[in-house]
Amino acid sequence: MKTLVLVICAVLLSGPAHAVKQYNIGNMSCSEVQAILKRDGIAQLRYPSPRNPSLTVYDRYVSGSRYCRPQPTTVPTANNKKCRVHKCRKHGGR
């Protein structure tokens, strides 16, 4: 019985999993994309491939190091082809 109570308490305290939101940023401004990352902390950004616009490129981007190791990069937005953001790289990985 004690084990069951401890398991239930652990499940209740663990809280819901943090889902990563997805955004199609092809029609967004650079400031909108940066505001999303600041607000959400992490997001999957999707946009047309610069080499082949019929393909969609996507990856995880972050506002800081809470979720992964941030790597400076750029993404194309409606008003800026090189909007500065941080790509998500796993801690200790590529």
C-alpha positions in Angstrom: 0.0 0.0 0.0 2.8 2.4 0.8 4.4 1.7 -2.6 1.1 2.5 -4.4 0.8 5.8 -2.5 4.4 6.8 -3.3 3.9 5.9 -7.0 0.7 8.0 -7.2 2.4 10.9 -5.5 5.4 10.7 -7.9 3.1 10.7 -10.9 1.1 13.7 -9.6 4.2 15.7 -8.8 5.9 15.0 -12.1 3.5 17.2 -14.0 2.7 17.2 -17.7 5.4 16.8 -20.4 6.5 19.9 -22.2 5.4 19.6 -25.8 7.5 21.5 -28.4 5.2 23.7 -30.5 5.6 23.8 -34.3 5.5 27.0 -36.3 5.5 27.6 -40.1 7.6 30.8 -40.2 7.5 31.5 -44.0 5.1 34.4 -43.6 6.3 35.6 -40.2 8.6 38.5 -39.5 12.0 38.1 -37.8 10.7 39.8 -34.6 7.7 37.5 -34.5 10.0 34.4 -34.7 12.3 35.8 -32.0 9.3 36.6 -29.8 8.0 33.0 -30.1 11.4 31.7 -29.0 11.5 34.1 -26.1 8.0 33.2 -25.0 8.1 29.4 -25.5 11.8 28.8 -24.8 12.0 26.1 -27.5 10.1 25.6 -30.8 10.2 23.6 -34.0 10.5 26.1 -36.8 9.5 25.1 -40.3 10.2 27.0 -43.5 10.7 26.4 -47.3 14.2 25.2 -48.2 16.3 28.0 -49.7 17.6 25.5 -52.3 14.3 23.9 -53.2 11.2 25.8 -52.1 9.0 22.8 -52.6 10.7 21.1 -49.7 10.2 22.1 -46.0 13.2 22.4 -43.7 12.7 22.2 -39.9 14.7 21.9 -36.7 14.5 22.9 -33.0 15.4 26.4 -32.0 15.8 27.8 -28.5 16.1 31.0 -26.6 18.7 29.7 -24.1 20.5 26.7 -22.7 17.7 25.2 -20.6 16.8 22.6 -23.2 20.1 22.0 -25.1 23.3 23.7 -26.2 22.3 26.7 -28.3 24.2 27.3 -31.6 23.9 30.7 -33.3 22.4 30.4 -36.8 19.9 32.2 -39.1 16.5 31.3 -40.6 14.7 32.9 -43.5 11.6 35.0 -42.5 9.2 37.2 -44.6 11.2 40.3 -43.9 14.8 39.0 -43.2 16.5 36.2 -45.1 19.0 35.9 -42.2 17.0 36.2 -39.0 19.3 35.5 -36.0 18.2 32.6 -33.8 19.8 29.7 -31.9 19.6 26.1 -33.2 19.2 23.4 -30.6 22.2 21.0 -30.2 22.1 18.3 -27.6 24.4 18.8 -24.6 27.7 17.2 -25.3 26.6 16.2 -28.8 26.6 17.7 -32.3 
